[in-house]
Amino acid sequence: MRSSSAKVVVVFAGQGAMTPFLRDYMTQNITGIQWVASEALVTASVFSGREYYPYMGGTIGFGIKKGHISRLGDFLQTVNPKRYPDNVLVHELWESLYGCSPFPSSVTPMPPCSGQETLLEQNSAYMNTSSPRVAYNVYKAVYAIAHSLHNLLLCQPGRGPFQNNSCAQSNNIHPWQLQHYLQEVNFQIAGEEVDFDAKGDSVPYYDIINWQRGPEGNIEFVNVGLFDGTKAVGEELLIQEDGIKWAGHQSEVPVSVCSASCLPGFRKAVRRGEPICCFDCVPCDSGKISNQTNSVDCTICPEDFWSNNDRTACISKKVEYLTFDSLGIALTVMSVVGACFTLAVCGVFFCHRHTAIVRVNNSELSFFILFALTLCFLCSLLFIGKPTYWSCMLRHTAFSITFSLCISCILGKTLVVLAAFTATRPGHNIMKWLGPKQQRTIISSCTLVQVVICAAWLIDVPPFPSRNTQYEHSKIILECSVGSSLAFWCVLGYIGLQACLCFVLAFLARKLPGNFNEAKFITFSMLIFCAVWLAFIPAYISSPGNYADAVESFAILASSFGLLFCLFAPKSYIILLKPEKNTKQHLMGKENK
């Protein structure tokens, strides 16, 4: 609950100076106000009338502790100007209480009075003899002086506290000598201990006074607590909150602030054009905290930490990378399954290596391709798990070299297909340039170019593990930085160049005669390969954090599966399910109808 109109007035002033000011101010300006007053006001009986309750009701403050002075009332009954004609203070008291002068003069034009009026009959702030406050302090002061003089007179010569162990002279006491004994005095009055500290201050005792409405509508001063300076630190103040009655005779503590306190997790924002106590509570920004009430500003968390949901504490950032969770397990299963399929195809080809379909399609290159595809499937496993220095270097270089080897083999196979059909024409003897030795040279040369690029990459600026805190500030993304972007795109570009060249040659040979023209399947495999990697580039660039590794791993698996199924599924189908077609005549389209 907030209230912009509620006020608290704190008054520290002498009672005599406050009276005319307060009367004018309260009459003209004060409505629904809550007072916290000093001793000068909190026990001022001049405001105890019922007409002051709407303005002063609920006031709470410190009052001098009450005490009892025996026979004080009996003594006050004997005080009057006739008995003490030379006491100026008694004359002033009479003039203040009765508005008359026992000894009229031209200086004080007041109506005369007898000077024998009874003092206790006058309802006055000075007449509280049952439990006085200020008078009780004076009473204790007189006793302190008396005890000090008593101790001073009991001093034995040669054992005194002054120079040369001397004592004060009883007929010539100096003020500083009395002060020495006054600071060391210690006695009790009605169970209350009276003494002074090294600075001359007495032990503080205060009553907590609350102004409440009495049965007749007047103001009563009710003790609701005590301040005892003899208690331990933090235990001096005792308040009975249930006994307090605030303004309007309410038990609930009034709200007297412009804005409620800002809780931890928020900061104060001062409202422009309003007092400094008026502010808005603004939540701390992400990455900042405030762990105290009414914080002026929020504290930035260290680099490896982030704010919790309540913005009250800094917690360690979540470390994220492609691990063996649901996504990582799925990629691992695909990689292992792909490698197993490849090895199974390799086993089928090895068992049927003497059949026509294996021999016609260059069994040596087929085994090279299957070996490279197995490595390609296994390369995707390098992208799963916490990045390390060695895994980062192997990730990109291993898959680029194995893919380059695989496509180099496919390129060699495509050249052999073209040469085989071209060599049947008269005057062409191109097969002598594409024998097994030349095929190995082409494959080795094409793969060696990729190996040189990767070696230069690793020597110059190799990939390395990095902590990415820029993409998402609340997380630390562990990833492999490519080191040299130029080398990374050169590696991909070279693979793309090989794939495009292979696709063009296979496309040219797609209509060559024969029941099993492998150029058609090479064309389809290169179409799938190029489509996967063209889709990979924008997906890789736009993928956040560990998803970039997942996209690259998926691209490797997808392109590997595409090559495996397009190149070897038709052959495996004929070998296993259509053995009658596994003849040279059928493959060349020369079998008898």
C-alpha positions in Angstrom: 0.0 0.0 0.0 1.4 3.4 -0.9 0.2 6.8 0.1 1.5 10.0 -1.3 -0.4 12.2 1.2 0.6 10.6 4.5 3.3 12.5 6.4 5.5 12.1 9.4 6.5 15.2 11.4 9.6 14.9 13.6 9.8 17.7 16.2 12.9 18.4 18.3 12.4 21.7 20.1 11.8 23.2 23.6 8.2 23.1 24.8 7.9 26.8 25.4 9.0 27.6 21.8 6.8 24.9 20.3 3.5 25.9 21.8 2.4 29.0 19.8 3.9 27.6 16.6 2.2 24.2 16.9 -1.2 25.7 17.6 -1.1 27.9 14.5 0.5 25.2 12.3 -1.9 22.4 13.4 -5.0 24.6 13.0 -4.1 25.7 9.5 -2.2 22.8 7.9 -2.3 19.5 9.6 -4.9 16.8 8.8 -4.3 13.0 9.3 -0.7 13.5 10.4 1.5 11.2 12.4 3.9 12.7 14.9 7.2 11.3 16.2 8.1 13.7 18.9 11.1 14.4 21.2 10.9 14.6 25.0 10.0 18.3 24.8 6.7 17.5 23.1 5.9 13.9 23.9 5.2 14.6 27.6 3.8 18.1 27.1 0.5 18.1 29.0 -0.4 21.4 27.5 -1.6 19.4 24.5 -3.6 16.9 26.5 -7.0 18.5 25.8 -9.5 16.7 23.7 -9.3 19.5 21.0 -5.8 18.4 20.2 -6.5 14.7 19.6 -7.4 15.0 15.9 -4.0 16.6 15.4 -1.8 14.9 18.0 -3.4 11.5 18.5 -1.1 8.6 17.9 2.1 10.6 18.6 4.9 8.3 19.8 8.3 9.2 21.1 10.9 9.1 23.9 10.1 10.4 27.3 12.3 10.7 30.4 11.7 7.8 32.6 9.2 8.3 35.4 10.2 8.2 39.0 8.9 8.7 42.5 9.9 11.6 44.8 8.6 11.1 48.3 6.7 14.0 49.9 7.0 16.1 46.7 3.4 17.0 46.9 3.6 18.0 50.5 6.5 20.3 49.7 4.7 21.9 46.7 1.7 22.8 48.9 3.9 25.0 51.0 5.4 26.9 48.0 3.9 30.4 47.4 5.2 34.0 46.9 4.3 35.0 50.4 6.6 32.4 51.9 9.3 33.0 49.4 9.1 36.7 48.6 12.6 37.0 47.3 12.5 34.0 45.0 12.1 35.4 41.4 11.4 31.9 40.0 8.3 31.5 42.3 7.0 34.9 41.1 7.4 33.9 37.5 5.7 30.6 38.1 2.7 32.3 39.7 2.4 34.7 36.8 2.5 31.8 34.3 0.0 29.7 36.2 -2.5 32.2 37.4 -2.0 35.2 35.2 -1.6 37.5 38.2 1.1 39.1 40.3 1.4 38.9 44.1 3.5 42.1 44.0 2.0 44.3 41.3 4.3 46.9 39.7 4.4 49.2 36.7 6.8 46.8 35.0 4.4 43.9 35.1 0.9 45.2 34.6 -1.0 42.1 35.8 -4.0 42.0 38.2 -3.0 41.4 41.8 -3.5 38.2 43.7 -2.9 37.1 47.3 0.0 34.8 46.5 -1.4 32.2 48.8 -3.3 30.1 46.2 -2.8 26.3 46.4 -0.4 25.2 43.8 -1.7 21.6 43.4 -5.2 22.8 42.6 -4.0 24.3 39.3 -4.2 21.7 36.5 -0.7 22.3 35.0 2.0 20.4 33.3 4.2 21.1 36.3 1.9 19.5 38.9 2.5 15.8 38.2 3.8 14.8 41.6 2.8 11.1 41.4 5.3 10.2 38.7 7.4 13.2 37.6 9.9 13.0 34.8 12.0 16.1 34.6 11.8 16.7 38.3 12.9 13.1 38.9 16.0 13.7 36.8 16.8 16.8 39.0 16.1 14.6 42.0 18.7 12.1 40.8 21.2 14.9 40.0 20.9 16.2 43.6 21.6 12.7 44.9 24.5 12.3 42.6 26.1 15.6 43.9 25.3 14.5 47.5 27.0 11.1 47.0 30.0 12.8 45.3 30.4 15.2 48.2 30.1 12.3 50.6 32.8 10.4 48.9 35.0 13.5 48.6 34.8 14.1 52.4 35.6 10.5 53.2 39.0 10.8 51.5 41.9 9.8 53.7 45.1 12.0 53.5 47.8 10.2 51.6 45.3 8.1 49.7 43.6 10.7 47.6 43.1 10.6 43.8 44.9 13.9 43.1 48.5 15.0 42.9 50.8 13.3 45.5 47.8 11.2 46.6 46.3 14.4 48.1 42.6 14.9 49.0 40.3 17.9 48.4 40.0 20.5 51.2 36.6 20.3 52.8 36.5 24.1 53.2 37.8 24.9 49.7 36.4 22.4 47.2 37.2 23.1 43.5 34.7 22.2 40.8 37.1 19.9 39.0 37.6 18.0 42.2 33.9 17.4 42.6 33.6 16.4 39.0 36.2 13.7 39.5 34.1 12.1 42.2 30.9 12.7 40.2 32.2 10.6 37.3 32.9 7.7 39.6 29.7 7.9 41.6 27.5 4.8 41.6 24.3 4.4 43.6 20.7 3.2 43.3 17.3 4.9 43.6 14.2 2.7 43.7 16.1 -0.1 42.0 17.5 2.1 39.3 21.3 2.3 38.9 22.8 5.8 38.6 26.3 6.2 37.3 28.4 8.0 34.6 30.7 6.8 31.9 34.2 8.1 31.1 32.7 10.9 29.0 30.4 12.0 31.9 27.3 10.7 30.3 24.7 8.9 32.5 23.2 5.6 31.6 20.1 6.3 29.4 16.7 5.3 30.5 13.7 6.3 28.4 10.0 5.5 28.3 8.4 5.0 24.9 5.2 7.2 25.1 2.1 6.9 23.0 -0.6 9.5 22.9 -3.9 7.7 23.1 -7.6 8.8 23.5 -8.8 8.6 27.0 -12.3 7.8 28.2 -13.4 11.4 28.2 -11.8 12.2 24.8 -8.7 13.8 26.2 -5.1 12.6 25.5 -3.5 10.1 27.8 0.2 9.3 27.8 0.6 5.5 27.7 3.9 3.7 28.2 4.4 1.2 25.3 8.0 0.4 25.8 11.4 1.1 27.4 14.9 2.0 26.3 17.4 0.6 28.8 21.0 1.6 28.2 22.3 -1.1 30.5 21.2 -3.9 28.2 23.4 -5.6 25.6 23.8 -4.0 22.2 20.7 -4.7 20.1 18.5 -5.4 23.2 18.2 -1.9 24.6 14.9 -1.1 23.0 11.7 -3.0 24.1 8.4 -2.0 22.4 5.0 -3.5 23.1 3.6 -3.1 19.6 0.2 -4.4 20.6 -0.3 -1.5 23.0 0.3 1.2 20.4 -2.6 3.2 19.0 -1.8 5.2 15.9 -3.7 8.2 14.5 -7.4 7.6 14.2 -7.2 5.0 17.0 -5.9 2.4 14.6 -3.7 -0.6 15.6 -2.2 -1.0 12.1 1.0 0.9 11.6 0.3 3.8 9.2 2.0 4.0 5.9 3.8 7.3 5.7 6.1 6.9 2.7 5.7 7.9 -0.9 7.0 4.6 -2.3 7.3 1.2 -0.8 10.8 -0.3 -0.4 12.3 -2.0 -3.4 12.9 -5.7 -2.8 16.1 -7.5 -3.8 16.1 -8.0 -7.5 15.0 -4.4 -8.2 16.6 -1.0 -8.2 15.3 2.4 -7.3 14.5 4.8 -10.2 13.8 8.4 -9.0 10.7 10.0 -10.5 11.5 13.2 -12.3 10.1 16.3 -10.7 9.1 14.5 -7.4 10.9 14.3 -4.0 13.8 11.9 -3.7 11.6 9.6 -1.5 9.3 9.0 -4.5 10.7 6.3 -6.8 9.8 3.4 -8.9 11.1 -0.1 -8.4 12.6 -1.3 -11.7 13.7 -5.0 -12.2 17.4 -5.5 -12.8 18.4 -6.3 -16.3 19.5 -9.8 -17.3 23.0 -10.5 -16.0 22.6 -8.0 -13.2 21.5 -8.5 -9.6 20.7 -6.6 -6.4 20.7 -8.5 -3.1 19.7 -5.7 -0.8 16.6 -3.7 -0.2 16.3 -0.3 -1.9 19.4 -0.8 -4.0 20.3 2.3 -6.0 21.9 0.2 -8.8 22.2 -3.4 -10.0 25.6 -5.2 -10.0 26.9 -6.9 -13.1 27.6 -10.6 -12.7 31.1 -11.9 -13.5 31.8 -13.2 -17.0 31.1 -16.9 -16.2 28.0 -16.2 -14.1 24.5 -15.1 -14.9 21.6 -13.8 -12.8 18.9 -16.1 -11.5 15.3 -15.7 -12.4 14.7 -13.4 -9.3 17.8 -11.3 -10.1 19.0 -11.7 -6.5 22.1 -13.9 -7.0 24.7 -14.7 -9.7 24.7 -18.4 -10.7 27.1 -20.3 -12.9 26.3 -20.1 -16.6 25.0 -23.3 -18.2 27.7 -24.9 -20.3 26.3 -26.2 -23.6 27.7 -28.4 -26.4 26.5 -31.3 -28.6 26.4 -34.1 -26.0 24.9 -37.6 -25.9 21.4 -36.3 -25.3 18.4 -37.2 -27.5 19.9 -35.3 -30.5 23.4 -36.7 -30.0 22.1 -40.2 -29.5 20.1 -40.0 -32.7 23.1 -38.8 -34.7 25.3 -41.5 -33.1 22.8 -44.2 -34.1 22.6 -42.9 -37.6 26.4 -42.9 -37.9 26.8 -46.4 -36.6 23.9 -47.7 -38.7 25.4 -46.1 -41.8 28.8 -47.6 -41.1 27.3 -51.0 -40.6 25.3 -50.8 -43.8 28.5 -49.8 -45.7 30.4 -52.7 -44.2 27.5 -55.0 -45.0 27.6 -53.9 -48.7 31.3 -54.3 -48.7 30.9 -57.9 -47.4 28.3 -58.6 -50.1 30.6 -57.3 -52.9 33.5 -59.2 -51.5 31.6 -62.4 -51.5 30.4 -61.8 -55.0 33.6 -60.2 -56.3 33.8 -62.6 -59.3 30.3 -61.8 -60.6 29.7 -59.6 -63.6 28.1 -56.6 -61.9 31.0 -56.3 -59.4 33.7 -56.8 -62.1 32.1 -54.6 -64.8 31.8 -51.7 -62.4 35.4 -51.7 -61.4 35.5 -53.6 -58.1 38.7 -52.0 -56.9 37.1 -48.5 -57.1 34.0 -49.8 -55.5 35.9 -51.1 -52.5 37.8 -47.7 -52.3 34.4 -45.9 -52.2 33.0 -48.2 -49.6 36.1 -47.7 -47.4 35.8 -43.9 -47.8 32.1 -44.0 -47.0 32.7 -46.0 -43.8 35.2 -43.3 -42.7 32.7 -40.6 -43.6 30.0 -42.1 -41.4 32.4 -42.4 -38.5 33.6 -38.8 -38.9 30.2 -37.5 -37.7 31.0 -39.0 -34.3 33.8 -36.4 -33.9 31.2 -33.7 -33.7 29.5 -35.2 -30.6 31.0 -34.6 -27.1 33.0 -31.9 -25.4 35.3 -30.1 -27.8 39.0 -30.6 -27.2 42.1 -29.4 -29.0 42.5 -32.6 -30.9 38.9 -33.3 -31.7 38.5 -29.8 -33.2 41.5 -30.3 -35.5 40.2 -33.8 -36.6 36.5 -32.7 -37.1 36.9 -30.7 -40.3 40.1 -32.2 -41.6 39.0 -35.8 -41.3 35.7 -35.4 -43.0 37.1 -33.2 -45.7 39.9 -35.7 -46.6 37.5 -38.7 -46.5 34.9 -37.0 -48.6 37.6 -35.9 -51.0 38.8 -39.5 -51.2 35.3 -40.7 -51.8 34.4 -38.2 -54.5 37.8 -38.7 -56.1 37.0 -42.4 -56.4 33.6 -41.6 -57.9 35.3 -39.2 -60.3 37.7 -42.0 -61.4 34.8 -44.4 -61.8 32.9 -41.8 -64.0 36.0 -41.4 -66.2 36.3 -45.1 -66.6 32.6 -45.4 -67.6 33.1 -42.7 -70.2 36.3 -44.2 -71.5 34.8 -47.7 -71.7 32.1 -46.7 -74.0 34.2 -44.2 -75.9 36.9 -46.9 -76.5 34.4 -49.0 -78.5 34.4 -46.5 -81.3 36.8 -47.0 -84.1 40.1 -45.1 -83.7 39.8 -44.6 -80.0 42.2 -46.3 -77.6 41.6 -44.2 -74.5 41.5 -47.1 -72.0 45.2 -47.4 -72.1 45.3 -44.0 -70.3 42.8 -45.1 -67.7 44.2 -48.3 -66.5 44.3 -49.3 -62.8 47.6 -47.6 -62.3 46.3 -44.3 -63.8 43.1 -44.6 -61.8 45.1 -44.8 -58.6 47.2 -41.8 -59.6 44.1 -39.7 -60.3 42.5 -40.6 -57.0 45.8 -40.0 -55.1 46.4 -36.7 -56.8 42.9 -35.4 -56.2 43.0 -36.4 -52.6 46.5 -35.1 -52.1 45.3 -31.6 -53.0 42.8 -31.7 -50.1 45.5 -33.1 -47.8 47.8 -30.2 -48.7 45.0 -27.6 -48.0 44.3 -29.3 -44.6 48.0 -29.4 -43.7 48.4 -25.7 -44.4 45.3 -25.0 -42.4 46.6 -27.0 -39.4 50.0 -25.4 -39.6 48.8 -21.8 -40.0 45.7 -21.3 -37.9 44.3 -24.7 -36.7 40.8 -25.1 -35.3 40.6 -24.8 -31.5 37.9 -25.1 -28.8 36.4 -21.8 -27.8 33.8 -20.5 -25.3 31.1 -18.5 -27.1 29.3 -16.1 -24.7 28.1 -13.7 -27.3 25.4 -15.6 -29.0 23.4 -16.2 -25.8 24.6 -14.3 -22.8 23.0 -16.7 -20.2 25.0 -19.7 -21.5 28.5 -20.7 -22.4 28.5 -22.5 -25.7 31.6 -24.8 -26.1 32.3 -25.0 -29.8 35.2 -25.5 -32.2 36.4 -22.3 -33.8 37.5 -23.0 -37.4 40.6 -20.8 -36.8 40.9 -19.7 -40.5 37.6 -19.1 -42.2 39.4 -19.0 -45.6 40.8 -22.4 -45.1 37.5 -23.8 -44.0 35.7 -22.5 -47.1 38.6 -23.6 -49.3 38.1 -27.2 -48.0 34.4 -27.1 -48.7 34.9 -25.4 -52.0 37.3 -28.1 -53.2 34.9 -30.8 -52.3 32.2 -28.9 -54.1 34.4 -28.5 -57.2 35.1 -32.2 -57.3 31.4 -33.0 -56.9 30.4 -30.6 -59.7 33.0 -32.0 -62.1 31.8 -35.5 -61.3 28.2 -34.5 -61.8 29.0 -33.0 -65.3 30.9 -36.0 -66.5 28.2 -38.4 -65.2 25.5 -36.3 -66.8 27.2 -36.5 -70.2 27.4 -40.3 -69.9 23.9 -40.9 -68.6 22.5 -42.0 -72.1 25.2 -44.5 -73.0 23.8 -47.9 -74.0 23.5 -50.8 -71.5 20.9 -52.2 -69.2 23.0 -51.0 -66.2 24.5 -47.6 -66.9 26.2 -46.6 -63.6 26.5 -43.0 -64.9 22.8 -42.5 -64.2 23.2 -43.5 -60.5 26.4 -41.4 -60.2 24.4 -38.4 -61.6 21.6 -39.0 -58.9 24.2 -39.4 -56.2 25.9 -36.1 -57.1 22.6 -34.3 -57.3 21.8 -35.4 -53.7 25.3 -34.7 -52.5 25.3 -31.1 -53.9 21.7 -30.5 -52.7 22.6 -31.5 -49.1 25.7 -29.3 -49.0 24.1 -26.3 -50.6 21.4 -26.5 -48.0 24.0 -27.0 -45.3 25.8 -23.7 -45.8 22.9 -21.3 -44.8 21.7 -23.8 -42.2 25.2 -23.9 -40.6 25.6 -20.1 -40.6 22.2 -19.5 -39.0 22.2 -22.4 -36.5 22.9 -21.4 -32.8 25.5 -23.0 -30.6 25.6 -26.7 -30.5 23.0 -26.9 -33.3 25.7 -25.8 -35.8 27.6 -29.0 -35.0 24.4 -31.0 -35.3 23.7 -29.5 -38.7 27.2 -30.3 -40.0 27.1 -33.8 -38.6 23.7 -34.3 -40.2 25.0 -33.0 -43.6 27.8 -35.6 -43.5 25.4 -38.4 -42.7 22.8 -37.4 -45.3 25.3 -37.0 -48.1 27.0 -40.3 -47.1 23.6 -42.2 -47.1 22.8 -40.5 -50.5 26.0 -41.8 -52.0 25.7 -45.3 -50.4 22.1 -45.9 -51.6 22.4 -44.3 -55.0 25.6 -46.1 -55.9 25.3 -49.5 -54.2 21.6 -50.2 -53.6 20.8 -51.1 -57.2 23.8 -53.4 -57.5 23.0 -55.0 -54.1 19.5 -55.6 -55.3 20.6 -57.4 -58.4 23.3 -59.4 -56.6 21.0 -60.6 -53.8 17.5 -60.6 -55.4 18.0 -60.8 -59.1 21.0 -63.1 -59.7 19.7 -64.0 -63.2 20.5 -60.5 -64.3 24.0 -60.6 -62.9 25.6 -61.5 -66.3 27.8 -59.6 -68.7 25.4 -60.1 -71.6 22.5 -58.7 -69.6 24.4 -55.7 -68.3 25.6 -54.9 -71.8 22.1 -55.3 -73.3 23.2 -58.2 -75.6 21.3 -61.1 -74.2 19.0 -63.2 -76.5 15.3 -62.3 -76.4 
